[in-house]
Amino acid sequence: MKREYLRFFPSDLQLESLPRTESTWWRWRDLDVHVERVGAPDAPRRAVLLHGAGGHADAMRPFAALLAVRGFQVAVPDMPGYGRTRVPRRNRIRYPDWPALAADFVRSEARMGPAPLLIGASMGGMLAYEAATRTGLVDTILVTCLLDPRSAAARERIARTPLLGRISQPLLRFARPADSISIPMRWFANMRGMSGNREFVDLVIADELGGGNSMPLGFLRTVLTSAPAVEPEQAGNIKVVLAHPAEDAWTPVELSRPFFDRLTGPKELAMLPGAGHFPIESPGAHRLLDLAASC
C-alpha cells in the first residue's frame, strides 16, 4: 500500500501494520473499473467509498484502511477518468456516467451480501446520495459534502475564481462543440482549497491519477448542469449523515445545508472539528471514523 497520503494523517492514525488490500476489476459497459478492496473478505461489515473529482482509490486508501481495522471490508471504485479505471474513449466521459456507475456498483455489491454502508467524499457525497436513492438498496449514507451544482453560490465556490464560477455554465454551453477537449481540472477547480496543508495540496495537484488529472470539457459542462434523479423531498427513509469538515475553505457547510435541509427523511449533521475539505486533521479525522463505525 502506498503511504504518500497516509503520512499526512494524525500520527496515531498512521498504521504500522496495513490491512489486506486487493486490486480487482469490475466490467461496466465498455469500461474496466478498477476497484480496491481493503480489509478481510469475511469482515463483519462492508462499505463502499466513493471519491470526488480530486480523488481515486489510492488517495482514499488511508480512510479505507482505517475503516478496515474497525471491522469493515471497503470497496473503492475509481470513477471514469480517475485512478486506474480503463476507459476506451476518455473524450466521451460525461458526468451522468458517474452516478449510473455508482448505482450499478451498489447493485452488484448488494448481491454479494448485506447492503454496504455507502460513504461519499467531496463530490462523492452526491454520488452516494444518487446511488442510494436510485437503487433503494442502502439504509444509510455518510457524506462529507452535498454540493448541488444548480446553486450559483456553489458554482462560484468550487471554481478557481468566483468570476469563473459565474460564467462557467454559459461559457461551457457556448463551447459545447469542444466537449471532447480535455483540460487540467486545476484550471477550473479551486484545488488549493483542498486543505490548509500546502504540502498535502501539492501532492494532490501533482497526482496525475487524481487532482492533477485532465478531463473533457463535456464532463465539466455536465457536472455543472446535473440534477439528482430523486429530489431530497422524495428520498424516503434513507438516513443521511452529513459529516462536514468544520474548516472547509473550499465548500463550507453553508453550501451543503440547502440540499440537506430539504431532506425529509432521517438525517444528522455532524461537524468534523479542525478538518479541511479533505479531512486529514485531528480531531476531525477521528470523528469521521467514529461516525462510520456507529452508522
Secondary structure as UniProt FT lines:
FT   TURN            4..5
FT   HELIX           6..8
FT   HELIX           11..13
FT   STRAND          21..28
FT   TURN            29..30
FT   STRAND          31..38
FT   TURN            41..42
FT   STRAND          45..50
FT   TURN            53..54
FT   HELIX           57..68
FT   TURN            69..71
FT   STRAND          72..77
FT   TURN            80..81
FT   TURN            83..84
FT   HELIX           90..92
FT   TURN            95..96
FT   HELIX           97..110
FT   TURN            111..112
FT   STRAND          117..120
FT   TURN            122..123
FT   HELIX           124..135
FT   STRAND          140..143
FT   TURN            149..150
FT   HELIX           152..158
FT   HELIX           162..174
FT   HELIX           176..178
FT   TURN            179..180
FT   STRAND          182..184
FT   HELIX           185..188
FT   HELIX           191..194
FT   HELIX           198..206
FT   TURN            208..212
FT   STRAND          214..216
FT   HELIX           217..224
FT   HELIX           232..234
FT   TURN            236..237
FT   STRAND          239..245
FT   TURN            246..247
FT   HELIX           253..262
FT   STRAND          267..272
FT   TURN            273..274
FT   TURN            282..283
FT   HELIX           284..294
//
